[in-house]
Amino acid sequence: MGLGNSFWFSGFVLLWFWSGFVFSYSSLVLFFPFFFLFCFFLFCHSPSQKPPSTLLI
């Protein structure tokens, strides 16, 4: 009984860690295209007379 309970507990912990990893990975995958699109939008719509050094600050 103890071995079975520890097996189920380890499986539950592994599933919990795996679901957390998948959730963080999917949120990163969803976040990065919006982040790059936002940077591209800012880069394209910034005034052209600004030097690139002021964009980094």
N, CA, C and O atoms as a GROMACS GRO file, in nm:
protein
  228
    1MET      N    1   0.083  -0.121   0.000
    1MET     CA    2   0.000   0.000   0.000
    1MET      C    3   0.087   0.126   0.000
    1MET      O    4   0.060   0.221  -0.073
    2GLY      N    5   0.192   0.126   0.083
    2GLY     CA    6   0.277   0.244   0.093
    2GLY      C    7   0.348   0.273  -0.039
    2GLY      O    8   0.362   0.389  -0.079
    3LEU      N    9   0.392   0.165  -0.106
    3LEU     CA   10   0.460   0.184  -0.233
    3LEU      C   11   0.365   0.241  -0.337
    3LEU      O   12   0.403   0.328  -0.416
    4GLY      N   13   0.242   0.193  -0.338
    4GLY     CA   14   0.144   0.244  -0.434
    4GLY      C   15   0.109   0.390  -0.407
    4GLY      O   16   0.093   0.469  -0.500
    5ASN      N   17   0.097   0.424  -0.278
    5ASN     CA   18   0.064   0.562  -0.244
    5ASN      C   19   0.177   0.657  -0.282
    5ASN      O   20   0.152   0.766  -0.333
    6SER      N   21   0.301   0.615  -0.257
    6SER     CA   22   0.414   0.700  -0.293
    6SER      C   23   0.426   0.712  -0.445
    6SER      O   24   0.466   0.816  -0.497
    7PHE      N   25   0.390   0.605  -0.516
    7PHE     CA   26   0.393   0.609  -0.663
    7PHE      C   27   0.290   0.709  -0.715
    7PHE      O   28   0.320   0.789  -0.804
    8TRP      N   29   0.169   0.705  -0.659
    8TRP     CA   30   0.065   0.799  -0.702
    8TRP      C   31   0.100   0.941  -0.664
    8TRP      O   32   0.072   1.035  -0.738
    9PHE      N   33   0.164   0.957  -0.546
    9PHE     CA   34   0.202   1.091  -0.502
    9PHE      C   35   0.311   1.149  -0.592
    9PHE      O   36   0.306   1.266  -0.629
   10SER      N   37   0.410   1.065  -0.628
   10SER     CA   38   0.517   1.112  -0.717
   10SER      C   39   0.462   1.142  -0.856
   10SER      O   40   0.505   1.237  -0.922
   11GLY      N   41   0.366   1.061  -0.900
   11GLY     CA   42   0.303   1.088  -1.030
   11GLY      C   43   0.226   1.219  -1.028
   11GLY      O   44   0.226   1.294  -1.126
   12PHE      N   45   0.158   1.246  -0.916
   12PHE     CA   46   0.083   1.371  -0.904
   12PHE      C   47   0.177   1.491  -0.902
   12PHE      O   48   0.149   1.592  -0.966
   13VAL      N   49   0.289   1.480  -0.828
   13VAL     CA   50   0.386   1.589  -0.822
   13VAL      C   51   0.449   1.612  -0.960
   13VAL      O   52   0.468   1.726  -1.002
   14LEU      N   53   0.480   1.502  -1.030
   14LEU     CA   54   0.538   1.514  -1.163
   14LEU      C   55   0.440   1.578  -1.260
   14LEU      O   56   0.479   1.661  -1.342
   15LEU      N   57   0.313   1.540  -1.249
   15LEU     CA   58   0.210   1.599  -1.335
   15LEU      C   59   0.193   1.748  -1.304
   15LEU      O   60   0.172   1.829  -1.394
   16TRP      N   61   0.202   1.782  -1.174
   16TRP     CA   62   0.188   1.922  -1.133
   16TRP      C   63   0.303   2.006  -1.188
   16TRP      O   64   0.281   2.115  -1.240
   17PHE      N   65   0.428   1.954  -1.177
   17PHE     CA   66   0.543   2.025  -1.231
   17PHE      C   67   0.534   2.036  -1.383
   17PHE      O   68   0.567   2.140  -1.440
   18TRP      N   69   0.488   1.928  -1.448
   18TRP     CA   70   0.479   1.928  -1.594
   18TRP      C   71   0.374   2.028  -1.641
   18TRP      O   72   0.397   2.099  -1.740
   19SER      N   73   0.259   2.035  -1.572
   19SER     CA   74   0.155   2.130  -1.612
   19SER      C   75   0.203   2.274  -1.590
   19SER      O   76   0.171   2.362  -1.670
   20GLY      N   77   0.277   2.298  -1.482
   20GLY     CA   78   0.333   2.431  -1.459
   20GLY      C   79   0.434   2.468  -1.566
   20GLY      O   80   0.438   2.582  -1.611
   21PHE      N   81   0.517   2.371  -1.608
   21PHE     CA   82   0.616   2.397  -1.713
   21PHE      C   83   0.547   2.426  -1.845
   21PHE      O   84   0.586   2.518  -1.917
   22VAL      N   85   0.444   2.347  -1.878
   22VAL     CA   86   0.372   2.367  -2.004
   22VAL      C   87   0.300   2.502  -2.003
   22VAL      O   88   0.294   2.570  -2.105
   23PHE      N   89   0.245   2.540  -1.887
   23PHE     CA   90   0.174   2.668  -1.878
   23PHE      C   91   0.271   2.785  -1.895
   23PHE      O   92   0.240   2.880  -1.967
   24SER      N   93   0.388   2.778  -1.831
   24SER     CA   94   0.486   2.886  -1.844
   24SER      C   95   0.541   2.892  -1.986
   24SER      O   96   0.563   3.001  -2.040
   25TYR      N   97   0.563   2.775  -2.048
   25TYR     CA   98   0.615   2.771  -2.184
   25TYR      C   99   0.513   2.828  -2.282
   25TYR      O  100   0.550   2.903  -2.373
   26SER      N  101   0.386   2.792  -2.265
   26SER     CA  102   0.283   2.843  -2.356
   26SER      C  103   0.262   2.993  -2.337
   26SER      O  104   0.235   3.064  -2.433
   27SER      N  105   0.275   3.042  -2.213
   27SER     CA  106   0.260   3.186  -2.191
   27SER      C  107   0.377   3.261  -2.253
   27SER      O  108   0.360   3.372  -2.304
   28LEU      N  109   0.499   3.201  -2.249
   28LEU     CA  110   0.613   3.263  -2.315
   28LEU      C  111   0.594   3.266  -2.465
   28LEU      O  112   0.623   3.366  -2.530
   29VAL      N  113   0.544   3.154  -2.520
   29VAL     CA  114   0.522   3.145  -2.664
   29VAL      C  115   0.416   3.247  -2.708
   29VAL      O  116   0.426   3.304  -2.816
   30LEU      N  117   0.315   3.268  -2.624
   30LEU     CA  118   0.213   3.368  -2.656
   30LEU      C  119   0.266   3.510  -2.636
   30LEU      O  120   0.223   3.602  -2.705
   31PHE      N  121   0.359   3.528  -2.541
   31PHE     CA  122   0.405   3.662  -2.507
   31PHE      C  123   0.506   3.715  -2.608
   31PHE      O  124   0.503   3.833  -2.642
   32PHE      N  125   0.598   3.629  -2.657
   32PHE     CA  126   0.707   3.676  -2.741
   32PHE      C  127   0.664   3.736  -2.874
   32PHE      O  128   0.720   3.839  -2.912
   33PRO      N  129   0.567   3.679  -2.948
   33PRO     CA  130   0.525   3.745  -3.073
   33PRO      C  131   0.465   3.883  -3.049
   33PRO      O  132   0.489   3.975  -3.127
   34PHE      N  133   0.387   3.900  -2.942
   34PHE     CA  134   0.332   4.031  -2.912
   34PHE      C  135   0.442   4.129  -2.874
   34PHE      O  136   0.435   4.247  -2.908
   35PHE      N  137   0.544   4.080  -2.802
   35PHE     CA  138   0.655   4.165  -2.762
   35PHE      C  139   0.734   4.212  -2.883
   35PHE      O  140   0.769   4.330  -2.894
   36PHE      N  141   0.764   4.120  -2.976
   36PHE     CA  142   0.838   4.157  -3.097
   36PHE      C  143   0.754   4.247  -3.186
   36PHE      O  144   0.807   4.339  -3.249
   37LEU      N  145   0.624   4.223  -3.193
   37LEU     CA  146   0.535   4.308  -3.272
   37LEU      C  147   0.530   4.448  -3.212
   37LEU      O  148   0.527   4.547  -3.286
   38PHE      N  149   0.528   4.458  -3.081
   38PHE     CA  150   0.526   4.588  -3.014
   38PHE      C  151   0.657   4.663  -3.039
   38PHE      O  152   0.655   4.784  -3.065
   39CYS      N  153   0.771   4.593  -3.030
   39CYS     CA  154   0.900   4.656  -3.057
   39CYS      C  155   0.910   4.700  -3.202
   39CYS      O  156   0.961   4.808  -3.232
   40PHE      N  157   0.860   4.617  -3.293
   40PHE     CA  158   0.862   4.651  -3.435
   40PHE      C  159   0.773   4.772  -3.461
   40PHE      O  160   0.808   4.859  -3.541
   41PHE      N  161   0.658   4.778  -3.394
   41PHE     CA  162   0.566   4.891  -3.408
   41PHE      C  163   0.630   5.020  -3.357
   41PHE      O  164   0.620   5.124  -3.422
   42LEU      N  165   0.697   5.013  -3.242
   42LEU     CA  166   0.764   5.131  -3.188
   42LEU      C  167   0.880   5.174  -3.277
   42LEU      O  168   0.902   5.294  -3.296
   43PHE      N  169   0.952   5.078  -3.331
   43PHE     CA  170   1.067   5.109  -3.416
   43PHE      C  171   1.022   5.174  -3.546
   43PHE      O  172   1.087   5.267  -3.594
   44CYS      N  173   0.912   5.127  -3.603
   44CYS     CA  174   0.864   5.180  -3.730
   44CYS      C  175   0.798   5.316  -3.713
   44CYS      O  176   0.807   5.401  -3.802
   45HIS      N  177   0.731   5.338  -3.601
   45HIS     CA  178   0.655   5.462  -3.584
   45HIS      C  179   0.730   5.568  -3.505
   45HIS      O  180   0.673   5.672  -3.473
   46SER      N  181   0.856   5.542  -3.473
   46SER     CA  182   0.934   5.646  -3.407
   46SER      C  183   0.978   5.749  -3.512
   46SER      O  184   0.995   5.714  -3.628
   47PRO      N  185   0.995   5.874  -3.473
   47PRO     CA  186   1.041   5.976  -3.568
   47PRO      C  187   1.179   5.942  -3.623
   47PRO      O  188   1.266   5.896  -3.550
   48SER      N  189   1.197   5.967  -3.752
   48SER     CA  190   1.321   5.924  -3.818
   48SER      C  191   1.438   6.013  -3.780
   48SER      O  192   1.553   5.973  -3.797
   49GLN      N  193   1.413   6.135  -3.728
   49GLN     CA  194   1.524   6.223  -3.693
   49GLN      C  195   1.588   6.185  -3.560
   49GLN      O  196   1.694   6.238  -3.524
   50LYS      N  197   1.524   6.094  -3.486
   50LYS     CA  198   1.583   6.049  -3.360
   50LYS      C  199   1.701   5.956  -3.388
   50LYS      O  200   1.689   5.865  -3.469
   51PRO      N  201   1.813   5.978  -3.322
   51PRO     CA  202   1.924   5.883  -3.335
   51PRO      C  203   1.890   5.753  -3.263
   51PRO      O  204   1.810   5.754  -3.170
   52PRO      N  205   1.950   5.641  -3.303
   52PRO     CA  206   1.918   5.512  -3.241
   52PRO      C  207   1.959   5.502  -3.095
   52PRO      O  208   1.907   5.418  -3.022
   53SER      N  209   2.052   5.590  -3.050
   53SER     CA  210   2.097   5.579  -2.912
   53SER      C  211   1.987   5.621  -2.814
   53SER      O  212   1.982   5.572  -2.702
   54THR      N  213   1.898   5.712  -2.856
   54THR     CA  214   1.791   5.755  -2.766
   54THR      C  215   1.682   5.649  -2.757
   54THR      O  216   1.604   5.650  -2.661
   55LEU      N  217   1.674   5.559  -2.856
   55LEU     CA  218   1.573   5.453  -2.850
   55LEU      C  219   1.608   5.349  -2.744
   55LEU      O  220   1.519   5.283  -2.690
   56LEU      N  221   1.738   5.333  -2.715
   56LEU     CA  222   1.779   5.232  -2.619
   56LEU      C  223   1.757   5.277  -2.476
   56LEU      O  224   1.747   5.194  -2.386
   57ILE      N  225   1.749   5.407  -2.454
   57ILE     CA  226   1.734   5.458  -2.317
   57ILE      C  227   1.588   5.448  -2.274
   57ILE      O  228   1.554   5.486  -2.162
   0.00000   0.00000   0.00000
